[in-house]
Amino acid sequence: MRVLIIEDERKAAHELKSLVLNLQPDWNIVEIIPSVAEAIEWLQENKTPDLIFSDIQLADAVCFQIFEKVRVDCPIIFCTAYDEYAIKAFETSSIGYLLKPVDKIKLERALVKLDRIKSMFSQNATNPYGDLGKLIGQLSFTSNKTILVHHKEKIIPVTYTDVAYFYYGQGVVMIKLTNGHTYHISQTIDEIESGADPRVFYRANRQFIINRNAIRNIEKFFARKLVVKMSADTPETLIVSKAKSADFLDWLENRG
């Protein structure tokens, strides 16, 4: 189990780490991250952990901004001094909400719950905790079926299935349809990502969110990067970084 702790109080973070390792000595605490900005960067550049423990009110913002920016397909256990965020927490992939100070009994109950859910839904999985996270993410996810495009004097309803890709460039988000039509939309690329079905759409890089059904082929690039060729022309070369290439290929092969 690869475990990430997001906590801005050093003492609380190390106390939580000690509790976790006391109950699960074979688990690996991969990182302790103190801020929203650093957590976003870490999750974008590293393989998704098997479990996240997260405080809610961090030094620079509330942690929910992390999960609005980055799609996280693993269970999350929130540890906080505040009880008013419980409903918001369970709109994410949360399986636990622990009030501080977190003690061994509270933590053990949360981990027992994690094991019970795992055994219910992942009996034959080679990586049951990872598969559990994906399942929780899918259950908590609500996909927008249609996006409204304002074009001249018209409002055009476009279904996500008709979109080849979304592209962000020069401060504007462009939508490219599989029929070749191009429009500009008012939503941000992050808003688009949060509304798109992650089984169909993938955030390839900062500029592109792509539809798996519009991928023509993939070419190996230098430094273990990938170049993705789409069925519709792209305004620039669509490159998947070395850090994301393995996850992208796994998504393409196994998460549809």
Long-range contacts (C-beta under 8 A, 24 or more apart in sequence): 1-26, 1-27, 1-28, 1-50, 1-51, 1-129, 2-27, 2-28, 2-30, 2-47, 2-49, 2-50, 2-51, 3-27, 3-28, 3-29, 3-30, 3-49, 3-50, 3-51, 3-52, 3-53, 4-29, 4-30, 4-31, 4-33, 4-42, 4-49, 4-51, 4-52, 4-53, 5-29, 5-31, 5-32, 5-33, 5-52, 5-53, 5-54, 6-32, 6-33, 6-34, 6-39, 6-52, 6-53, 6-54, 6-55, 6-58, 6-63, 6-66, 7-32, 7-33, 7-34, 7-53, 7-54, 7-55, 7-58, 7-79, 8-34, 8-35, 8-55, 8-58, 8-59, 9-55, 10-34, 12-55, 12-79, 12-100, 15-102, 16-53, 16-79, 16-102, 16-107, 19-102, 19-103, 19-104, 19-107, 20-53, 20-107, 22-104, 23-104, 23-107, 23-108, 23-111, 24-111, 34-58, 34-59, 35-59, 35-60, 36-60, 36-61, 36-62, 36-63, 36-65, 36-66, 39-63, 39-66, 40-65, 40-66, 40-69, 40-70, 43-70, 43-72, 44-70, 44-243, 44-244, 45-243, 46-243, 47-246, 47-247, 48-72, 48-73, 48-74, 48-130, 48-133, 48-247, 49-74, 50-74, 50-75, 50-127, 50-129, 50-130, 50-133, 51-75, 51-76, 51-77, 51-114, 51-129, 51-133, 52-76, 52-77, 53-77, 53-78, 53-79, 54-78, 54-79, 55-79, 55-80, 56-80, 56-82, 56-85, 56-89, 57-81, 57-82, 64-88, 64-92, 67-92, 67-93, 68-190, 68-194, 69-190, 71-137, 71-193, 71-198, 71-203, 72-133, 72-137, 73-130, 73-133, 73-134, 73-137, 73-198, 74-129, 74-130, 74-132, 74-133, 75-114, 75-117, 75-129, 75-132, 75-133, 75-136, 77-110, 77-114, 90-140, 91-140, 92-140, 93-133, 93-136, 93-137, 93-140, 95-136, 134-255, 137-198, 138-199, 141-197, 141-198, 143-195, 143-196, 143-197, 144-195, 144-196, 147-175, 147-185, 147-187, 147-192, 147-195, 149-175, 149-183, 149-185, 150-185, 150-186, 151-183, 156-183, 158-183, 160-196, 160-197, 160-200, 160-201, 160-211, 161-200, 161-211, 161-213, 163-201, 163-211, 163-214, 164-210, 164-211, 164-214, 164-230, 164-231, 164-232, 165-208, 165-209, 165-210, 165-211, 165-214, 165-230, 165-232, 165-234, 165-238, 166-192, 166-196, 166-201, 166-208, 166-209, 167-207, 167-208, 167-234, 167-235, 168-206, 168-207, 168-208, 169-207, 169-235, 169-236, 174-235, 176-232, 176-233, 176-234, 177-232, 178-211, 178-213, 178-214, 178-231, 178-232, 180-232, 198-255, 199-255, 199-256, 200-256, 202-248, 202-251, 202-252, 204-228, 204-238, 204-239, 204-240, 204-244, 204-248, 205-238, 205-239, 205-240, 205-241, 205-244, 207-236, 207-238, 208-234, 208-238, 210-238, 212-251, 212-252, 212-256, 215-252, 218-249, 218-252
